[in-house]
């Protein structure tokens, strides 16, 4: 049960990332964030009503609000990085978000074991190799690497905050709903300011109705992934669930290779692979 739901999480997150990256190549990143998260908030609101999640309301929801403030920054940075590409490098680097929960544990008195220390070293080497100077092949801009690391920091912070925001599955749905509503409010405010400064709010030709299913898929896949991960963590060891769920960059990389025909240099692929290995070591250490 744990393995099944955790692998479903990887599939959903990986496809959501791929879809978000593609949409950002056609529309402003903030627009992608606001539209997809609005759809997700609507669905989560319905789930909260259906499950009676309002009964879980309490002071812990302030952690969800904080996560909602951080989330749009992480999503905006990540979608921009995916748009710059290549996705096969950007997505694995984002899994370094696991370093944030590990760091919080260190502050709280935990000490890294040998495996975790090795994971940190391997992950850093992976970042250097994946973001190094490119002479030919698929280029990796420094901006893409920087944006990905910002996104990883944001994602890791959100993971920590959401963990503190709920203690039950019903409470998790409520926390995710509050987070998504805050995401939309924060992202909408940022989009408004961007438009005031002359940035476009919509892609050329406007937001076609035919593209709404794609936006909906990105938002709903992210919501579904959070749900399947919660189920996986409840039915078995959290470590196993976290490791299997963290394989989502493989899905994004395979989708990019299959649909976009991305080609990576050997050093890029090695760096991305080392970053993913380092993440797995951190999660299992």
C-alpha positions in Angstrom: 0.0 0.0 0.0 2.7 2.5 1.0 4.8 1.7 -2.1 1.8 2.0 -4.4 0.6 5.4 -3.2 4.2 6.8 -2.9 5.0 5.8 -6.5 1.6 7.4 -7.5 2.9 10.6 -5.8 6.0 10.5 -7.9 4.1 10.1 -11.1 1.6 12.9 -10.2 4.3 15.4 -9.1 6.5 14.6 -12.0 3.7 15.1 -14.6 2.6 18.3 -12.8 6.1 19.7 -12.9 6.4 18.9 -16.6 3.0 20.5 -17.4 3.8 23.6 -15.4 7.1 24.0 -17.2 5.4 23.7 -20.6 2.7 26.2 -19.7 5.4 28.7 -18.5 6.9 28.6 -22.0 3.7 29.9 -23.4 2.4 32.1 -20.5 3.8 34.2 -17.7 4.9 32.1 -14.8 2.8 34.1 -12.3 -0.3 33.5 -14.5 0.4 29.7 -14.5 0.8 29.8 -10.7 -2.4 31.8 -10.1 -4.6 29.9 -12.5 -3.5 26.4 -11.6 -3.6 27.1 -7.9 -7.0 28.7 -8.2 -8.4 25.5 -9.7 -6.6 23.5 -7.0 -8.1 25.7 -4.2 -11.6 25.2 -5.6 -11.2 21.4 -5.6 -9.7 21.4 -2.1 -12.5 23.6 -0.8 -15.0 21.0 -2.0 -13.0 18.2 -0.4 -12.8 20.1 2.9 -16.6 20.6 2.9 -17.3 17.0 2.0 -14.9 15.7 4.7 -15.9 18.2 7.4 -12.4 19.5 7.5 -13.5 22.8 9.1 -13.6 21.0 12.4 -9.8 20.8 12.3 -9.4 24.6 12.3 -7.1 26.0 14.9 -3.9 28.0 15.6 -1.9 25.4 13.6 -3.4 26.9 10.4 -1.0 29.8 10.7 1.7 27.5 9.5 -0.4 26.8 6.4 -0.7 30.6 5.9 3.1 30.9 6.1 3.4 28.0 3.6 1.0 29.9 1.3 3.2 32.9 1.4 6.4 31.0 0.5 4.8 28.6 -2.0 4.2 31.1 -4.8 7.8 32.2 -4.7 8.9 28.6 -5.0 6.5 27.7 -7.8 7.3 30.9 -9.7 11.0 30.2 -9.5 10.6 26.6 -10.4 8.3 27.2 -13.4 10.7 29.8 -14.7 13.6 27.5 -14.3 11.7 24.7 -16.1 10.9 27.1 -18.9 14.6 27.9 -19.3 15.4 24.2 -19.1 16.5 21.6 -19.7 13.9 19.9 -17.5 16.1 16.9 -17.2 18.6 18.9 -15.1 16.2 21.4 -13.4 13.8 18.9 -11.9 16.4 16.7 -10.1 18.1 19.8 -8.7 14.8 20.8 -7.1 14.8 17.7 -5.0 17.5 19.3 -2.9 14.5 20.7 -1.0 14.9 17.8 1.4 17.9 19.5 2.8 15.6 22.0 4.5 13.8 19.5 6.8 17.2 17.9 7.5 18.6 21.3 8.5 15.6 22.0 10.8 16.3 18.6 12.5 20.0 19.7 13.1 18.8 22.9 14.7 16.5 20.9 16.9 19.4 18.7 18.1 19.6 15.9 15.6 23.0 14.9 14.3 23.6 13.6 10.8 24.7 10.1 10.3 27.3 9.0 7.8 24.7 8.4 5.1 23.3 11.9 5.5 26.8 13.5 5.4 27.5 11.5 2.3 24.2 12.7 0.8 25.0 16.3 1.4 28.4 15.9 -0.3 27.0 14.0 -3.3 24.2 16.6 -3.8 26.6 19.5 -3.8 28.8 17.8 -6.3 25.8 17.2 -8.4 24.8 20.9 -8.4 28.2 21.9 -9.5 28.3 19.4 -12.4 24.8 20.0 -13.5 25.2 23.8 -13.5 28.7 24.0 -14.8 29.8 25.8 -18.0 28.5 24.3 -21.2 30.3 24.2 -24.5 27.8 22.3 -26.5 24.7 20.2 -26.0 21.7 21.4 -24.0 22.7 24.6 -22.3 22.0 25.2 -18.6 21.8 28.9 -17.8 23.1 30.1 -14.5 19.7 31.8 -14.0 18.0 28.4 -14.3 20.2 26.9 -11.6 19.8 29.8 -9.3 16.0 29.8 -9.7 15.9 26.0 -9.1 17.9 26.4 -5.8 15.5 29.2 -4.7 12.6 26.9 -5.5 14.2 24.0 -3.6 14.6 26.2 -0.5 11.0 27.3 -0.8 9.6 23.8 -1.3 11.6 22.5 1.6 10.3 25.3 3.8 6.7 24.5 2.7 7.2 20.9 3.6 8.2 21.8 7.1 5.4 24.3 7.6 2.7 22.0 6.3 3.9 19.2 8.6 3.3 21.6 11.5 0.0 22.7 10.1 -1.9 19.4 10.6 -1.9 16.2 12.5 -4.6 14.2 10.6 -5.5 13.6 7.0 -8.7 15.7 7.3 -6.6 18.5 8.9 -4.1 18.1 6.0 -6.8 18.8 3.4 -7.8 21.9 5.4 -4.2 23.0 5.7 -3.6 22.5 2.0 -6.8 24.5 1.2 -5.7 27.4 3.4 -2.2 27.2 1.8 -3.7 27.3 -1.8 -6.0 30.2 -1.0 -3.0 32.1 0.4 -1.0 31.1 -2.7 -3.7 32.6 -5.0 -3.9 35.8 -2.9 -0.1 36.2 -2.8 0.4 35.2 -6.4 -2.5 37.4 -7.5 -1.0 40.4 -5.7 2.4 39.8 -7.4 0.7 39.4 -10.8 -1.1 42.7 -10.3 2.1 44.5 -9.4 3.8 43.0 -12.4 1.1 44.1 -14.7 1.2 47.6 -13.3 4.9 47.7 -14.2 4.1 46.7 -17.8 4.5 42.9 -17.7 1.9 40.9 -19.6 -0.7 39.1 -17.6 -1.8 36.7 -20.3 0.0 34.9 -23.2 -0.2 36.4 -26.7 -3.8 36.0 -27.9 -5.2 35.7 -24.4 -5.9 32.7 -22.2 -7.6 30.2 -24.5 -10.4 28.1 -23.1 -8.7 25.1 -24.7 -5.7 25.6 -22.4 -7.8 25.5 -19.1 -7.7 21.7 -18.9 -3.9 21.9 -18.9 -3.9 24.4 -16.1 -6.4 22.3 -14.2 -4.3 19.2 -14.7 -1.2 20.9 -13.2 -3.1 22.2 -10.2 -5.1 19.0 -9.6 -2.1 16.7 -10.1 -0.3 18.6 -7.4 -3.3 18.3 -5.0 -3.7 14.6 -5.8 0.0 14.0 -5.1 -0.3 15.6 -1.7 -3.2 13.3 -1.0 -1.5 10.1 -2.1 1.6 11.0 -0.2 -0.5 11.5 3.0 -2.1 8.0 2.5 1.3 6.5 1.9 2.8 8.0 5.0 -0.1 6.8 7.1 0.0 3.2 5.9 3.7 2.6 6.3 7.1 3.9 7.2 7.4 7.6 6.4 11.0 7.0 5.2 9.9 4.5 2.6 7.1 6.9 1.5 9.4 9.9 1.3 12.1 8.0 -0.7 9.7 6.6 -3.3 7.8 9.9 -3.6 11.0 11.8 -4.2 11.5 9.9 -7.5 9.2 12.4 -9.3 12.1 14.1 -11.1 12.7 10.9 -13.0 9.1 11.2 -14.4 9.7 14.8 -15.4 13.0 13.9 -17.1 11.5 11.0 -18.9 8.6 13.2 -20.0 11.0 15.9 -21.3 13.0 13.3 -23.2 9.9 11.6 -24.6 7.9 14.7 -25.6 10.6 17.4 -26.1 13.5 15.2 -27.2 15.9 16.9 -24.8 19.5 15.9 -25.2 21.9 16.2 -22.2 25.7 16.1 -22.2 27.2 13.3 -20.1 28.4 15.7 -17.4 24.9 17.2 -17.1 23.2 13.9 -16.8 25.8 12.8 -14.3 25.3 15.9 -12.2 21.5 15.6 -12.2 21.8 11.9 -11.3 24.2 12.7 -8.4 21.8 15.4 -7.1 19.0 12.8 -7.1 21.3 10.2 -5.4 22.3 12.7 -2.8 18.6 13.5 -2.1 17.8 9.8 -1.6 20.7 9.5 0.8 19.5 12.5 2.8 16.0 11.0 2.9 17.2 7.6 4.1 20.0 8.6 6.3 
